[in-house]
Amino acid sequence: MAKFVKKPIVIEAMQFTGEMKDRVFNFVSCNRYAYFDEHGDPVLKIQTPEGDMTASLGDWIIRGVAGEFYPCKPDIFAASYDPVGE
C-alpha cells in the first residue's frame, strides 16, 4: 500500500450569514435556490456533482477547482482550510 498527500489548492469561499446572504446568492450564481426554514432563517440548496446539498446560516460555500459549488460546515472548514494572504 502506498501513501499519498493531497495537493494544496487555493479555493474561493464565502460564509453564509444573514448579512452576507445576498452576496452568497450572487457568488453561487446558478444551480441553486433559496428559501426560508420554519424559523424564518434563509437556507440555500445547491446542486453539486454529488446531488443537492443544503447550506444553513454559518456554513461556508466553497467554489471547487472545477467551478462547482458546495457547502461546508464551519468546523470542517476551519480544520481543512487556512486563509491565504493577499
C-alpha positions as CSV (number, residue, x, y, z in Angstrom):
1,M,0.0,0.0,0.0
2,A,1.3,3.5,-0.9
3,K,0.6,6.7,0.9
4,F,-0.4,10.0,-0.7
5,V,-0.7,13.6,0.4
6,K,-3.4,15.8,-1.1
7,K,-2.1,18.6,-3.3
8,P,-2.6,22.0,-1.8
9,I,-5.1,24.0,-3.7
10,V,-6.5,27.5,-3.3
11,I,-10.3,27.8,-3.2
12,E,-12.7,30.7,-3.1
13,A,-15.3,30.6,-0.3
14,M,-17.8,32.8,1.4
15,Q,-19.5,32.3,4.8
16,F,-23.3,32.1,4.5
17,T,-24.5,34.6,7.1
18,G,-27.6,36.8,7.4
19,E,-25.6,39.8,6.5
20,M,-23.8,38.1,3.5
21,K,-26.8,36.1,2.1
22,D,-27.3,38.4,-0.9
23,R,-23.6,38.2,-1.8
24,V,-23.6,34.5,-1.3
25,F,-26.6,34.1,-3.6
26,N,-24.6,36.1,-6.3
27,F,-21.5,34.1,-5.6
28,V,-23.4,30.9,-6.4
29,S,-25.0,32.3,-9.5
30,C,-26.5,29.1,-10.9
31,N,-27.6,25.7,-9.8
32,R,-29.1,26.9,-6.5
33,Y,-32.3,28.1,-4.9
34,A,-33.1,29.8,-1.6
35,Y,-35.9,29.5,0.8
36,F,-36.7,30.2,4.4
37,D,-36.9,27.4,7.0
38,E,-39.6,27.1,9.7
39,H,-37.7,29.6,11.9
40,G,-37.5,32.2,9.1
41,D,-33.8,31.7,8.5
42,P,-32.5,31.6,4.9
43,V,-31.5,28.3,3.5
44,L,-29.6,27.7,0.3
45,K,-30.0,24.5,-1.7
46,I,-27.0,23.9,-4.1
47,Q,-26.9,21.4,-6.9
48,T,-23.5,19.7,-6.6
49,P,-21.9,16.8,-8.6
50,E,-22.9,14.5,-5.7
51,G,-26.5,15.8,-5.7
52,D,-28.4,18.6,-3.9
53,M,-26.9,19.8,-0.7
54,T,-28.3,22.3,1.8
55,A,-26.4,25.2,3.3
56,S,-27.6,26.8,6.6
57,L,-26.5,30.0,8.2
58,G,-22.9,29.8,9.3
59,D,-21.9,27.3,6.6
60,W,-19.2,28.1,4.2
61,I,-19.9,28.0,0.4
62,I,-16.9,26.7,-1.5
63,R,-16.2,27.0,-5.2
64,G,-14.2,23.9,-6.2
65,V,-11.4,23.6,-8.7
66,A,-13.8,22.7,-11.5
67,G,-16.0,25.7,-10.7
68,E,-18.6,23.6,-8.8
69,F,-20.1,24.9,-5.5
70,Y,-20.7,23.0,-2.3
71,P,-21.4,23.8,1.3
72,C,-19.1,23.1,4.2
73,K,-19.9,23.1,7.9
74,P,-17.8,25.7,9.8
75,D,-15.9,23.2,12.0
76,I,-14.8,21.1,8.9
77,F,-13.9,24.3,7.0
78,A,-11.7,25.5,9.9
79,A,-10.0,22.1,10.2
80,S,-9.4,21.9,6.4
81,Y,-8.5,25.4,5.2
82,D,-6.2,28.3,6.2
83,P,-6.5,31.8,4.9
84,V,-4.2,32.8,2.0
85,G,-2.5,36.2,2.3
86,E,-3.5,38.8,-0.4
